[in-house]
Amino acid sequence: MLTRDSIQSRIRGALKRSRVVALVGPRQSGKTTLARAFVRADAVNYFDLEDPASLARLAQPMVALAPLKGIVVVDEIQRRPELFPVLRVLADRRPLPARFLVLGSASPVLLRQSSESLAGRLEVIDVAGLALGEVGAVHGERHWRRGGFPRSYLARSEADSLTWRQEFIRTIIERDLPQLGSAVAPAAMRRFWAMLAHYHGQIWSAADPARSLGVSEPTVRRYLDLLTGAYLARQLPPWHENLAKRQVKAPKAYVRDCGLLHALLGIASPKALLEHPKCGASWEGYVIEEVLKALDARDAYFWATHQGAELDLLLFHGGKRIGIEIKRADAPSVTKSMQIALDDLKLDRLLVLYPGQRAYALGERVDVLPVAAIADWTPKTRL
């Protein structure tokens, strides 16, 4: 059984600071398991809004919640938006007898409702599946292949893992996205999501997918926003510097979980992954997600010019500008593009992450690190 000590520690700290803490992320990413480390599922303080018994107990929410003390968990809270004003009243009591840990899989709905009712009272923690630091760097290749969803990663075989991911994709398309208010036909969303997998790691343009699907560009952008809001896709924004150069202004698009990416691409084995044309792009997306998980980075960008210079990831971390390049190579070296990024963006440090075992310096402010090093990073790591 894997333990998630780091994120449990973050939740514990958040519950000490804030009156209401929200765990948000895609379904099956481990939110419920984390919550049950704080409150047992059979406790009076635990409410699962997919359970009819819990719904019945909350028929009169103020009556049910007001007497409770300690930590109170409300799972799948987006199913009962009328609870947010109740939580605001309960969170403002003095003295405060209870703090609330709320879980949501529908992030756009959850955050919109909570921002209206719980402004200044709410702390949000993203739960994005198992991180490299949680599974251990020694299992990095398996983690890359299967992704971070616990049931996919822990499956008994590659075939079982793939089957779980395929069923997960079907459930998201046929049930969860419609519950988010999506009016997109399941067949159209499946085609779009598979198409997004083939664009993984590229500069996003709605023109080609719209033409292929026979819909308008605004419709395709709405599809992408739906998947992004459900924590299933990432739109990595471009960074613009005050330079006398034409810079890319469109985002890069990624499937956030590499295991889902591989299922969408029909990759069924380790050999098939290494031979697939999207292998390099998959690796890049995987490393980006693990860096962002480890550092809890909110301000993350990529940078590119129309002249060909590019930086995979730009972070503002610890008051510094950190550039990250991702190279699936045995011995990365400094490229002209890296040097341009160092100079134009005035980077404090440029890290080159690769799948090797040895760390070494490439020059002033440029260091090569194994991807395995990410397993030891935390939000407080000084890069």
C-alpha positions in Angstrom: 0.0 0.0 0.0 1.4 3.4 -1.0 1.4 6.2 1.5 0.9 9.9 0.5 2.7 11.5 3.4 3.5 14.8 1.6 0.0 15.7 0.5 -1.4 14.5 3.8 0.9 16.9 5.5 -0.3 19.7 3.2 -3.9 18.9 4.0 -3.1 18.8 7.7 -1.4 22.2 7.5 -4.3 23.7 5.5 -6.9 22.5 8.0 -5.0 24.3 10.7 -4.9 27.6 8.7 -8.2 27.6 6.9 -11.8 27.1 7.9 -12.7 25.2 4.7 -10.2 23.2 2.6 -11.2 21.9 -0.9 -9.5 18.9 -2.5 -10.1 19.2 -6.2 -9.0 17.0 -9.1 -10.2 14.3 -11.5 -12.2 11.3 -10.4 -10.2 8.4 -9.1 -7.2 10.5 -8.3 -7.2 9.5 -4.6 -9.2 12.4 -3.0 -11.5 10.1 -1.1 -8.7 7.9 0.2 -6.9 11.0 1.5 -10.0 12.3 3.2 -10.6 9.0 4.9 -7.1 9.3 6.5 -8.6 12.2 8.5 -12.2 11.0 9.0 -13.5 7.4 8.8 -16.0 6.6 6.1 -18.5 5.3 8.7 -18.1 8.3 11.0 -21.0 10.7 11.6 -18.7 13.5 10.3 -18.4 11.9 6.8 -20.8 12.7 4.1 -20.6 11.1 0.6 -23.0 12.8 -1.7 -23.1 9.8 -4.0 -24.5 7.8 -1.1 -28.3 8.0 -0.6 -27.9 7.7 3.1 -25.6 10.7 3.3 -28.1 12.7 1.1 -30.9 11.8 3.4 -28.9 12.9 6.4 -28.3 16.3 4.7 -32.0 16.9 3.9 -31.8 19.7 6.5 -28.1 20.7 6.2 -27.9 23.2 9.0 -29.5 20.7 11.4 -27.1 18.0 10.3 -23.9 20.0 10.2 -24.1 22.5 13.0 -23.7 20.1 15.9 -20.6 18.4 14.5 -17.1 19.0 15.9 -13.6 18.4 14.6 -13.1 17.8 10.9 -16.2 17.3 8.7 -15.8 15.7 5.2 -18.2 16.4 2.4 -17.4 14.3 -0.7 -18.6 15.2 -4.3 -19.8 18.5 -2.9 -20.6 19.9 -6.4 -23.7 17.7 -6.4 -25.3 19.9 -3.7 -24.4 23.6 -4.5 -26.9 24.8 -2.0 -24.4 23.6 0.7 -21.9 26.4 0.0 -24.0 29.2 1.8 -24.5 26.8 4.7 -20.7 26.2 5.0 -20.1 30.0 4.9 -22.4 30.4 8.0 -20.8 27.5 9.8 -17.3 28.6 9.0 -17.9 32.0 10.5 -18.8 30.8 14.0 -16.8 31.9 16.9 -15.4 29.8 18.5 -15.1 27.5 15.6 -16.2 23.9 16.5 -15.6 22.3 13.1 -13.5 22.7 10.0 -14.6 21.4 6.7 -12.8 19.3 4.1 -14.7 19.3 0.9 -14.0 17.2 -2.2 -14.9 17.9 -5.8 -14.3 16.3 -9.1 -15.9 19.1 -11.1 -13.5 21.8 -10.5 -15.1 24.6 -12.6 -18.4 24.2 -10.9 -16.9 23.8 -7.4 -14.6 26.8 -7.6 -17.2 29.1 -9.1 -19.7 28.2 -6.3 -17.1 28.4 -3.6 -15.6 31.7 -4.7 -19.1 33.2 -4.4 -19.9 31.8 -1.0 -16.5 31.1 0.7 -14.3 34.0 -0.3 -11.5 34.4 2.2 -12.4 31.2 4.0 -11.3 28.6 1.5 -8.0 27.0 0.7 -7.7 24.8 -2.4 -5.4 21.8 -2.9 -5.0 20.1 -6.2 -4.9 16.3 -6.1 -3.6 15.0 -9.4 -2.9 11.3 -8.9 0.2 9.6 -7.6 3.4 11.6 -8.0 6.9 10.3 -8.7 7.9 11.0 -5.1 5.1 8.9 -3.9 5.7 5.8 -6.0 9.5 6.1 -5.8 12.0 7.1 -8.5 12.9 3.4 -9.0 9.4 2.8 -10.4 9.6 5.8 -12.8 9.3 3.9 -16.0 6.1 2.1 -14.8 4.7 5.4 -13.6 5.3 7.0 -17.0 3.7 4.1 -18.8 0.6 3.7 -16.6 0.1 7.2 -15.3 -0.7 8.5 -11.8 -4.3 7.2 -11.3 -3.9 4.8 -8.3 -6.0 1.9 -9.8 -4.1 2.2 -13.1 -0.6 2.3 -11.5 -1.3 -0.5 -9.0 -3.1 -2.9 -11.5 -1.7 -6.4 -11.5 -0.6 -6.3 -15.2 -0.2 -4.0 -18.1 -3.3 -5.4 -19.6 -5.4 -4.8 -16.5 -4.0 -1.2 -16.3 -4.9 -0.5 -19.9 -8.4 -1.9 -19.4 -9.0 0.3 -16.4 -7.9 3.4 -18.3 -10.1 2.6 -21.3 -13.1 2.2 -19.0 -12.2 5.4 -17.1 -12.2 7.3 -20.4 -15.6 5.9 -21.4 -17.1 6.8 -18.0 -15.7 10.3 -18.1 -17.2 10.9 -21.6 -20.5 9.2 -21.1 -21.3 10.2 -17.5 -19.0 12.8 -15.9 -18.7 15.4 -18.6 -22.5 15.5 -19.1 -22.8 16.1 -15.3 -20.6 19.1 -15.7 -23.1 20.5 -18.1 -21.5 19.4 -21.3 -23.9 19.0 -24.2 -21.3 17.4 -26.4 -22.3 14.1 -27.9 -20.1 11.3 -26.4 -18.9 10.1 -29.8 -17.8 13.7 -30.7 -15.9 14.1 -27.4 -14.2 10.7 -27.8 -13.0 11.8 -31.3 -11.8 15.1 -30.0 -10.0 13.6 -27.0 -8.2 11.1 -29.3 -7.3 14.0 -31.6 -5.9 16.0 -28.6 -3.7 13.0 -27.8 -2.1 13.3 -31.3 -1.5 17.1 -30.7 0.0 16.4 -27.2 2.9 18.7 -26.6 2.3 20.9 -29.6 1.3 24.6 -30.0 -2.5 24.6 -29.9 -4.5 25.7 -32.9 -8.2 25.0 -33.1 -8.2 25.2 -36.9 -7.1 21.7 -37.8 -9.2 19.8 -35.2 -12.3 21.9 -36.1 -11.8 21.1 -39.8 -11.4 17.4 -39.0 -14.4 17.2 -36.7 -16.6 19.4 -39.0 -17.3 21.9 -36.2 -16.4 25.6 -35.6 -13.2 26.7 -33.9 -15.1 28.1 -30.9 -16.7 24.7 -30.5 -13.3 23.0 -30.5 -12.0 25.5 -28.0 -15.0 24.7 -25.8 -14.2 21.0 -26.0 -10.6 21.7 -24.8 -11.8 24.0 -22.0 -14.2 21.2 -20.8 -11.3 18.7 -20.5 -9.0 21.3 -19.0 -11.6 22.2 -16.3 -12.0 18.6 -15.5 -8.2 18.3 -14.9 -7.8 16.0 -17.8 -6.0 18.3 -20.2 -3.5 21.1 -19.6 -3.2 24.3 -21.6 0.3 25.5 -20.8 0.3 29.3 -21.4 3.1 31.1 -23.3 5.3 33.6 -21.6 5.9 37.0 -23.4 9.1 39.0 -22.7 9.7 42.5 -23.9 11.9 41.5 -26.8 12.4 42.6 -30.4 11.4 39.1 -31.5 8.1 37.6 -32.6 7.0 35.2 -29.8 4.5 32.4 -29.8 1.2 33.6 -28.2 -0.8 30.3 -28.3 -0.7 27.7 -25.5 0.7 24.2 -25.7 -1.9 21.4 -25.2 -1.2 18.3 -23.2 -3.2 15.3 -21.9 -2.4 15.7 -18.2 -2.1 12.0 -17.3 0.4 10.1 -19.4 -1.4 6.8 -18.8 -4.6 8.2 -20.3 -2.5 9.6 -23.2 -1.2 6.1 -24.0 -4.7 4.6 -23.8 -6.0 7.3 -26.2 -3.0 6.6 -28.6 -3.7 2.8 -28.4 -0.3 2.1 -26.8 -0.6 -1.3 -25.1 3.0 -2.3 -24.1 6.3 -0.8 -23.0 7.8 -1.7 -26.4 5.0 0.0 -28.3 5.5 3.1 -26.2 9.2 3.3 -27.0 8.5 2.8 -30.7 5.6 5.3 -31.0 6.1 8.6 -32.8 4.7 10.4 -29.7 7.2 8.8 -27.3 9.3 12.0 -26.9 6.2 14.2 -26.5 4.8 11.8 -23.9 8.0 11.9 -22.0 8.0 15.7 -22.1 4.4 15.9 -20.8 5.1 13.4 -18.1 8.1 15.4 -16.7 6.3 18.7 -16.9 3.4 17.2 -14.8 5.8 15.7 -12.2 7.7 19.0 -11.9 4.4 20.9 -11.3 3.2 18.4 -8.8 6.4 18.3 -6.8 6.8 22.1 -6.6 3.0 22.8 -6.4 3.8 25.4 -9.1 0.9 27.7 -10.1 2.9 30.1 -12.3 4.2 27.9 -15.1 4.7 28.8 -18.7 6.6 27.8 -21.9 8.4 30.2 -24.1 9.1 30.1 -27.8 9.9 32.5 -30.6 9.1 32.3 -34.3 12.8 32.1 -35.0 13.0 28.7 -33.3 14.2 29.4 -29.8 12.2 27.5 -27.1 12.0 26.7 -23.5 9.9 23.8 -22.3 9.0 25.2 -18.9 9.5 28.6 -17.2 8.8 28.8 -13.5 8.9 31.6 -11.0 10.0 29.8 -7.9 11.4 31.1 -4.7 11.8 34.5 -6.2 13.9 33.2 -9.1 13.3 32.6 -12.8 14.0 28.9 -13.4 14.1 27.5 -16.9 13.6 23.7 -17.5 14.5 21.8 -20.6 13.4 18.2 -21.0 15.7 15.9 -23.1 15.2 12.2 -23.6 18.9 11.8 -24.5 21.9 10.0 -22.9 24.1 13.1 -22.5 22.4 16.4 -23.1 24.5 19.4 -24.1 24.0 23.1 -24.3 22.1 24.1 -27.5 21.8 27.5 -29.2 18.1 27.6 -28.1 19.1 27.1 -24.4 21.6 29.9 -24.6 19.1 32.3 -26.2 16.6 31.4 -23.5 19.2 32.1 -20.8 20.1 35.5 -22.2 16.7 36.7 -23.4 14.7 35.6 -20.3 17.5 36.4 -17.9 17.2 33.1 -16.2 18.7 32.6 -12.7 19.2 28.9 -13.5 18.5 26.5 -16.4 17.9 22.8 -15.5 18.1 20.1 -18.1 16.1 17.0 -17.0 17.0 13.7 -18.6 16.4 10.0 -18.0 20.1 9.3 -17.0 21.5 8.7 -13.5 24.2 11.4 -13.1 24.0 15.1 -12.3 26.6 17.4 -13.9 27.1 21.0 -14.8 27.0 22.2 -18.4 28.2 25.7 -17.7 27.4 28.8 -15.7 23.8 28.6 -14.5 23.2 25.4 -16.5 22.9 22.0 -14.8 21.8 18.5 -16.0 19.7 16.5 -13.5 18.2 13.1 -13.6 14.4 13.1 -13.8 14.6 10.8 -10.6 15.7 13.9 -8.7 12.1 15.3 -8.9 11.1 12.5 -6.4 12.9 14.5 -3.7 11.5 17.9 -4.6 8.9 19.7 -2.4 7.3 23.1 -2.7 10.0 24.4 -0.4 12.9 23.0 -2.5 15.3 25.8 -3.5 16.2 25.3 -7.2 
